[in-house]
Amino acid sequence: MFKFLKEKLHSWKEKLKEEFSEASQDHPIGKTPPVKPKQTKIKPRSKTPTKTPKTEKKKRTPKQDKKERELSEKIVEEIKKEQPIESPEARIEALQDNPNKKGFFKKLFSHAEEKNEIPKEEPTEQHSFFDKFKKKVTEERFDELFTELEMIMLQNNVAYEVVEFIRGKLKHDLVGKNLSEVSIETKLKEALEEILINPPNLIKEIRESLKNKKPYVIAFVGINGSGKTTSIAKVAHLLKKEKLSVCLAAGDTFRAAAIEQLEIHANKLNVPIIKKDYNSDPASVGFEAIIYAKKHAIDVVLIDTAGRMNTKESLMKEMEKIIKVCNPDKKIFLGESITGNDATEQARSFNQHISIDGIILSKADIDEKGGTALSVSYITKKPIYFLGTGQLYDDLEVFDKDKMIKRLGL
């Protein structure tokens, strides 16, 4: 066995030598030339030591030095060109302010134009990959042309159910017609407008409700790390700017430091917070916060809850208890834009258990895909109220489906 291993290692060593020698002869600009492995000669065992003759060191010519220096300078220039943005802040700023950034639908529709597949003499003709199909669209041709669109949507966090919905809408509008008669982009935009829902004005809803009862109660739900606590602080800041008084309920009695984290926000915003010890019943915390708000004529109670995996049935049952005891006027699901299909499944599960009323998507400022908004809207049939766009209290953007569709490239 060891003899076989020794022979195998020897053959690998010889192969590596050949690869290194070939690569070192002609390496591309922009890559560091491979370093030749040192070849060590194995001295034969002998009783009398043998002296190895000294090899003369070859002198480098000025021409070789100049050539190597020019090559190094080219490599450095190529590396500088490909240097990535270093800081996360610069990365976010580049994503937000880059006028050349395209949504995934825009990339799709400009694909043929970038490849010069569309003649410039026909500027009024629709410029998209659909222009390959000039004749009347049959079902077979539609399935062929939809394949590219389907792949792009799936790769950009659009749920399969949404893709199938869009397929059905486009199929109904295109099959049996010439593509010169209809605008594909318009039909696609109409399908997205049917999926996305503009939210009602939250401040107006709260003021209307306060005419009949106080306080207005909002419960925030979601999994760990989705940004519930920070989003609650942002909503509290928004309500204060609208001259509404706010009280926070530290209902996350499970996660370590969750109460302290919410308390820091409460102190910064100068709003009261109701809290209990860890492992206390979270439903009782929310209930006491409502009693406190009634006693002190506070307008709105925001209830934080423990993050829980949507796959844990026992934890979801506990969530149902909190909702039953506190009876909130609005139940908001917190999801991360960048988690894609995970956020979609979480929204589906929370909606099935407690029937959520709306959604907030955090980290929308670093989401380059945008498919999560489409997916959660279609799956839950509930509006997205806000998009979290940063860590500051003012980084809370009211959702606008027209802006979202434009962001997707239509």
N, C-alpha and C positions, 0 to 999 in steps of 0.2 A: 504493500500500500504506500509506504513512504517513498519507495523507488518511483512509483507512478506519479506521486505528488511532486517529487523533485523534477522529473522530466516535464511535467505540466508547467511548473513555475518557470523552468528554463525556456520553454517555448513561448510563454507569455512575455518574458523579458526580451527575447529576440524580436517579437512582434512590436513591442513598445519602442524598441530602438529604431526599427524601420519607420514607424509612424512619426516619431519625433524628427528623424532625419529628413523625411519628406516634407513635413510641416514647416521646418525651419528654413527650407530653400525658398519658399514663396508664401509669405503670410500676407493677408489683406490689410489695407490701411484701416486704422481704428481698432485693431486688436493687438494686444501685446504679443510679440513673437514668442513661441514656446521655448522654454529653456531646455537645452540638451542635458539629459541625465549624465551624471559623472560615471564614466566607465572605469571601474576598479578591476585591476588585474589580480587574479588569484595566484599567489605565489605557490609554486610547488614545494612540497615539503622536502627538504634536504638537510643533510647534516652540516654541509659547508654553506655558509651564507654567500649569496651572490649579489654583486653590486650592479644596480641598474644604471645604464649609461645616461648621462645628463642630456636632455633634449634642448636644443637651442630655441629660445623664444623668438617667434617670428615678429618682426617689426611691422606695425601698421602704417600704411601709406597715408599721406594727407588726403588723397582722393577717397579712401575708405572712410576716414573720419568724417569728411564732409558729407558723404552719402548717408552715413548713419545718423548724423546730426539732423539732416533734412528730414529723414524718415521719422525721427523722434518728434520733431516739431509738428509734422503732419498728424501724428497720432494724438498729440496733446490738443491740437485744434479740433479734431474729430470728437474727442471726449468732451471738450467744452461745449460743442454744439448739442450733444446729447445729455448734458447735465440736467438732472431733474430738479424741480422746485423743492427747496429744502424744507421749509417750515410748513406745518399744517395750515397756519393762518394764510400764508401766501397761496397755498393750494386752494383753499376755500374761496379766496378773493379772485383767483384766476377762473374758477368755475362759475362764479357769479357774474363777473364783469367781461368775460371773453365774448365779444360780439360774434365770433366765428363758431361758437359752440352750437352744435346741432342736436336736436332731439332725434331719437332713433327712427321716427317716421320720416324726418327730413333727410336723414342719411339714405333712407331707402328710396325716396322719390328723386333724389339728386344723383343716384347711383349711375343711371344711364347717361345723364348729361355730363358727369365727370369723365366718363369713358369715351366721350364724343360719339356715342351711338346715335344721337339725335341730330339730324341735319340742322344747321344754323339758319337755313333759308326759311324755315317754318317756325318762327318764334311764337306764334299763337297756339301751336299744337302742344298738347299736354306732355311735359317732360318727366317721364318716370319709367321704371322698368316695365310697366304695363304696356308701353308703346310697342313692345315686341309682338303683341297680339292685335293685329289690325282688323281681322275679320270678325264676324259675328261670334260671340262667346258661347261655346257649348259648355256643358258641365265638365267634360274632360279637360278642356282648355282652362276653365276656371280653376280646377283643382291644381293644374300645373302652375298657373300664375300665382296662386295663393300660397304656395309652398314657401317661397322666400319670405313673404310677409309673416307667415306663421312662425318661422324659425327666428326671425328678428324679434318678434313680440315675446316668445318664450325665453329668449336669451336676456330680455330686459325686464324680467320679473312680472310679466303679465300671466295671470293664472290661466290654466287650460280652459276653464269654463268661459272666461272672457274671450279667448281666442275663438272658441266654437260659436259664441254669440255673434262676434264680428263676422265670422265666416258665413253664418246664416243670413245676416243682413246684406252683406255684399253679394252673396249668391243670388238673393232675391232681386237685387237691383241690377245685376250685370248679365246673368244668363239670358241668352236670346237677344241681346242688344250689341250694337257695335260700340267699341270703346270710344270712338270719336263722338258718339252721341251723349256720353255721360262723363262727368268728372269723378274720377276715382277718389281723389283727395277729398272732394266735397262729401261723397257718400261715406267715406271713412270717418270724416269729421262728425257727420250726423250720428254715426253709430257711437262715437265716444261721448257726444253730448247727451245721448240717451243713457249712458252708463253713469257718468258723473253727476252729482247732485250739489247744487249751490246751497250752502247752509242758511238757515234763518238767522236773523240778527239776534245774537245771544243777549246782548244788553237790552234790546227792546223786549225780548221774551221775559227777561227777569223783571223789568219794570212793570210789565203788564201783570205778571203773577203777584208782585208785591202789593197790588191794589186789593187783592183778596186775602192774602195770608203772608206771614213772615215766619221763618226765613225761607229763602229759596235754597234748596239743597242740591249740590252736585257731587256725585261719587265718581272717583277716578279708578279705573281698573286696568290691569295689564300684567305682563310677566315681569320678572326681575330684570332690571337694566334697561327698561324701555323709556325711562325718563319721566316717570310719573311725578316724583317730588319736584323736580325742576319745572315741569309744566304747570303744576299747581301754583307754584310761586309766580310764574308768568301770568297766569289767569288772575291771581289775586292782585297783582300789580295793575293789570288792565282794568279790573273792576274799581280799584281805588282811583284810577285816573278818571273814571266815569262817575265819581262821587258816590260810590256804593260802599257801605261798610262790610267788612269781611271777617270771618272767623275760620281758623284752620283746625281740623281734627286729625290727630296723629294716629290713624287707625292701623298703621303698619307696626304691629307689636311683635313681629317675628324677626325681621332682618336687623342685624346688629347695626347700631348707630343711625337707624332710620328716623327715630324720634328726634335725636339731636340734629340731624340734617334738616328736618322740617322746622325745628325750633330756630335754627340759625336764620332761615329765610323769614320766619315770622318776626324775628327781632329786627332784621334789616328793613322789612316792609312796615314795621310798627303795627302789626295786627295781633290779636290774641290767639293763643293756641291752647287747645284742650288735649291733654295727654294723660296716660296711665303708665304703669310699669310694663316692662316687656312680658310677653305671654299672657297679658290680660285679654279679655274678650274684645275683639275689635268692634263688634256690633255695639257694645256698651259705650265705647269711646265716641262713636258717631252719634249715638242717642244723646249722650250728655252734652256734646257740642251743640246739638239742636236746642236742647233745654236752655243752655247758656245763652244762645243767640236770641231766643224768645224773651228771656229775662232782661237782656241788655239792648233789645231792639236793633239787633244786627241784621243786615239785609241778606247776606249770603253766607252759607256754610260750605266749605270745600273739604271733602273727606278723602284723605289718603288711605289706601289699602295696601296690604302686603302683596308683593308680586308673587304670582302663582302660575305654575305650568298648567296650560290648558288641558294637558293629558291626565292630570291627577284629579280623579273624580271626587275624592274626599275634600280637596282644597276648593274645588268649584262649588261643592255643597255648602262649604263655609261662606263662600262669597254670596251665595243665594240667601243665606241667613242675614248677612249684613244688609243686603238690599231690602229684605222683608222687614227688618227691624227699623231701619232708618227711612225707608220709603222716599228715596231721593226724587226730586223733580226731573233730574237729568242724569243719565249714566253714560260717562265718556270712556271709551276705550283708547288706551295709549299704545301706539305701535311705532316701530322704527321703520322709516322709509327704506333703509338700506338692507333690511332683512328679507325683503321680497316675499316669496311664498310662505315663509314662516309666519310673517305678520298676517298674511291672509288666513292661514289656518287658525291662528290665535283669535283673530276677529270673528271668524265663523263660530268657534267654540264658545267664546264669551257671549256672543249674540244668542246662541241656542240656549244658554243657561240663564241669562239675566235680561235678554232683549235690550241691548244697548241702544242709546238714542243718537249717538254721534261718535266721531272719531277725531283724534289729534295724532298727526304723524310727526314724530320728532326726527331730527337730523336730516331734514329735507335739503339743507344747504349743501350737504356733501353727497347727495344722491344724484348720480349722473344718469340713471335709467328712467325713473318715473313710473315704472309699471305697477308699483305697489298701490299707488292711489287708485288706479283703474281697478285693480283686483279687489281691494277691500270695499270699494264702493259697490261693485257689482255683486259681491258675495253677500254683503249685509243689507244692501238697499238702504243704507243710512248715509247722511251727509258727513263730509269731513269739515269740521269747524275751523281748525287751525293747522298751520304747518309750523313746526319748530325750526327756526333758521339760525340758531346760535345759542350761546350760554348766557347772554344778557337778558334782563327782564323784559326789555322791549323787543326781543327777537321772537315774536309771535305774530305770524302773518295770517290774516283771515283768508280762508281758502276761496279761490275763484276758479271755476272750471274753465273759463275762457283762457286765463293765464296758463293753466295746466296744459290745455290742448295746444297752445302756442309753444309751450316749453317742449312738448313731445314732437314738435316739428310740423304742425299743420296750421 
